[in-house]
């Protein structure tokens, strides 16, 4: 499979004291197709080991003349600290092709509300979606509800203010700062009561057409999702992006099928086919990697979507699925990282 791209760092921008944006180009100058809201999974060599880390693209295709990812340095995050310390302009880095389901369905003539709810570095994919919505969803009203500690640590603050000036009639920002420099900040902490109050206040169009895109710490996203569901918004109106690291330890605690009989899995990609045996109690991804067959993946925990494939034949059961919607499941999409073959033959297509 042609899974990888080689990228060159063309610029590094300091967004906040602990956050950098890396502008990228394909080393041979070829365009890299992607959608607003997607991410790149980088292959990073450290201490003789390969690590995979996914970082959201903050750039928007067709609007920005470059690709870019924004990476926050995490205090106990060895990989993010390594990247901040070592990546320089001119360096080449290896990545999987862009991936992710945190994208906006194009409805440019539809009057609807698009809510973007982010906390901290969760703004990264939301900023990409924000530009997409403002430039291409010309009938929509966009509301950004953005939580941070203070102005100094607010990623993309000036860029967002510039967009507000340019699209003042269709774009509303609600800044939520827990430790603001001023004493007049209206909102200081996002909670269910605040969300129940402000979301209806900013609905401009039909309630059942509203779409909510959520990204931030796990507790923040759970609270927002629970509150919006309690308010009567449907699952199809809510979209979330998980920021995760390797979750194999969590997966080890999940249920594993008892059936150990061998299944045959056929992979179809770009006209090529590969068949390999998979025990019924081993994930398809794990079995493939064990046999030297390369498949796309990142989190190994059923939450990022890098490993999505379409099951064209047979049956696959997933122990964890935090990505695929009911509609996508009905279309045969599966996650190979948590997917177990349950029929004697399974055909997967990319």
N, C-alpha and C positions, 0 to 999 in steps of 0.2 A: 504493500500500500504506500502511496505517496502521502505521508502524514505530516511531514515537517517542512518548515520554511526557515531560511537563514536571514536574519534581520541585522541591520546596522543602526547603531545609535547615532542620530544626527544632531540632537540637542538635548540638554537637560535643564529643566526649569524648576526653580525652588518655589513651591506653592505655599508651604508653611514651614515652620522650623523643623518638622519631622516628616515632610512629604515632598517627594520629587516626581515630576512628570518627565518621562523619557519619550522623545519623538523618535520614530523608527521608519526605516525604509527597507524594502527587500533588496538584498545585496546586488542583484543584477538589474534593479530598477523596475522589476515587473510589478504590476498592480496586484494587491492582495484583496480579494473580495471579502467583505464582512458587512454586518448589519449593526446599526446603533444598538448599544446595550450588550454586545457580545464581549468575550474575553479571549486572551491569549494564555496558553499554558507553556511556560518556559521550562526547558530542561537545564538544570543547573548542576555543575560538578563541584562538590565540596567534600573535603576529607576523603577523596577517593570513592565517593558515593554519588549516585545520580538522584537528584531531587526534582520533583515536578511541582511547580507553583503556578496557580492561575491568577492573573491580574486583569481587571476590567479595562477595556478600552474607553478612554474618555473622549476620544475623537469621534467625529461623525462623518461617515462616507458621503462624498459628494459636496460636503460643506468645508471640511478641513482638508488641506492639500497634503496631509501626512497622517500616519497612524501614530497613536500615542497611548501609553499606559501610565497611570498614576499609582505610585507605590508609597504607602506610609510605613515608616520605620517603627516596628513594634518592639517594645522593650525586651521581651523574652522571645522575639522572633529571629532565630538565627539566620534564616534565609533573607528576610527583608533587610537586616543589618548588613549582611554580606553584599547584597545588591547595592545598597547605598554607598558602601565603602569601596567597591571595586569597579562597578560599571562606569565607563568613561565614554565621552564622545569619540566615535570612530570604532569602538568595540563591536564585534559581531556576537549575536546571541541566537540560540536555537529555540524554536517554538513549534508547537502544533499549529495547525491551521486554526483560524478563529472559530469559536464555538459558542454555544449558549442559546437559551430559549427566552431570555429576558428582553424581548423585542416588542416593537409596536406594530400592530396590524395597521396597514395604511388605509385610512378612510378620510381622504383630504376634503371631501365635501360634506362631511357629517358634522352637525352641531353637537358636540359632546364635551364633557369635562374630562381632562386628564390630570390626575393628581399624582405628584411625585413626592414621596415621603422618604427622607433620608436622614441618617445620623452619622456624623463623622465622615470617615472615608467611604461610607456608603453612597456618597454623592457621585462617585466616579462613573458608574454606568448610568446614573440618573442624568448627569450632565450631558452625556452623549444622547440620551433620549430627549432631553430638554431641547437641544438644538434641532434634533429631528422633528419634534412636534411643532416648534415655533416656525420653522422654515417650510414644512410640508403639510402639516395639519392646519390649514389656514382658516378652517371654520371652527376649530376647537378653542376652548379656553383652558389654559394650563395654570395649575396652582402648584407651587413648590413649597413644601413644608420642611424646613431644613434645621435640624438640631445640632448644636455644637456647644463647646464650653465657652468660647469667647471669639471675638472678631479675629484675633491674631491666628487662631487655629482653625479658621473657616476656609476650607479648600475651595478655590474658584470664586471667592467672594466678589472680586472686582469684575470678573467675566460675567457673573450672574447679574450684577448691577448694570453692566453695559447692555445686556440682553433685555433687562426690564425697561430701560430707557427706550430701546429700539422697538419693543413690542408691548408698550404700556397698555394698549387696549385689550390684549389677549393674555397677559401674563401677570400673575399675582405671586408675590413672595411673602411667606411668613417665616421670619427668623426666630428661632427659639434658642436662646443663649442661657446656659445655667450660671455663668459667671461673667456677665457683660461689664464692659468698662463704664457704661453710663448707668444711671439709676432710673431710667424711664422705659427700659425694655419691657414690653407687654407680657411676653410669654417666656418663662424660664425653664420649664421642664415639660416634655411631652408625657401625657398620661391619658388614660381612657376618657376621663371626664372632659379634658381639653379637646380631644379629637372628636368626641360626640358633639361638642359645641361648634367647633370651627368648620368641620367638613360640610354640614348642611348650609352654613352661612356662605360658603363659596361655590355652591352648586349653581351653575348658570342655566343648565339645560336639563333634559330628562334624567331622572335618577338612575334608571336602569341602563342608560348608555354610558354612565361614568366608568372610567378605568383607573385603577390604583396600582402604582408601581412602588414597591417598598424595598429598601436596602439599608442595612445597618447591623448593629450587634444583634445576636439571636434573641435576647430578651426584648429588645425594642421591636423587632419584627413580630414576635409572638403577640405582644400587646396590641400592636396596630392591627394585625390580622384578626385577632379575637374581637376587638372593638368594632371593626368594620363589619364583621360577620354578625355580631350582636345587633348592629344597626340595620341589618336586613340586606346588605349587599351580598350578591351571590359569589360563589367560588370562582366563577368564570370572569368576574370583574377584578379579582385580586391577583397580582403578579409579584413574586418575590425573587430576589437574588441572594443566594447564600454565599458568604465569604467563609471558606473552609480550608483547613489543611488536611493532610492525610488522615482518614478516619477508619483505617483498617482495624484499630483496636475496638472501636465501637461496633463495627460489622461482626467482629469475632463473637460478640455477645448475642447476635441475632439468631433466629431459628435457621437451621440447615436441614435440607431434605434428607430423609433416611435412605432414599434410593441411591445406591452406588453403582447401578448398572451403567454400562457405557452407551452414550448417545453419539451420533454423528452430526457434527455441526459444519455446514457449508457456508463459507463466506463469499459474498459477491461484491466486487468493487472495481469500477472502471473496466468492466469486461473481463476481469480476471476472477478465477475461482480457486478457493483453497478449502479442503476438507480435513478435519482433524477430530479425534475422539475426545469426548468430554464426559467424565463421570457425573452422574446425576446429583452428587453431593458436592460438586466443585463449581464455582462460578465460571461462566464462559470466558471472562477476561483472564482469570487466574490460570485456567487450563491452557489458554492460548499463549500467554507469556511463558509459562513453564515449558512449552514446546517450541519456544523461539519464534512464535508468530506475533508480529507487531500489530497491536490494535491501539486506537486512540484512547487515552484515559488521563485522569488527573487525580481526583479525590479518592477514588476507590470506595466511596461511601454512599453512592446513590443520591448525591445532592448537587453536583455541578453540571452534569449533562454532557461532559466531553465524550462519553463512550456510547452515546445514543446510536442505535441501529434500528432498522425496520425488520421485523420478523415476517418474512414472506411465506414461510411454511413451518408448521409445527407449533409447539407451545413452550413459552418461557415464563417461569415464575420468578418474581423479584422479591427479595427479602426486605428491601428498603427502596422507596421511591419518593423523593422530595422534589422531583422535577417535572415529570410528565403529568399532563392534565388528563381528565377522563376522555376528552376528545382525542388526544394524541394516543392514548392507550387503545382506543377503538380503531385507530388507524394502524395498529400493529407496532408502534414504537416501543422499544425496550431499552433497558440499561444493562450492558454486558457486565459491569462491575459488581452488580448485585443479582444478576440474572442466572438462573439455573435451567438447563434444558430439561423439559419434562416429557418430551416425546422422543421416540427413537431417532427421528431425524428433524433437524432444525435448520432452516435456511435464513441467514441474516444478510441484509443488503445495506450498502452505504450509498 
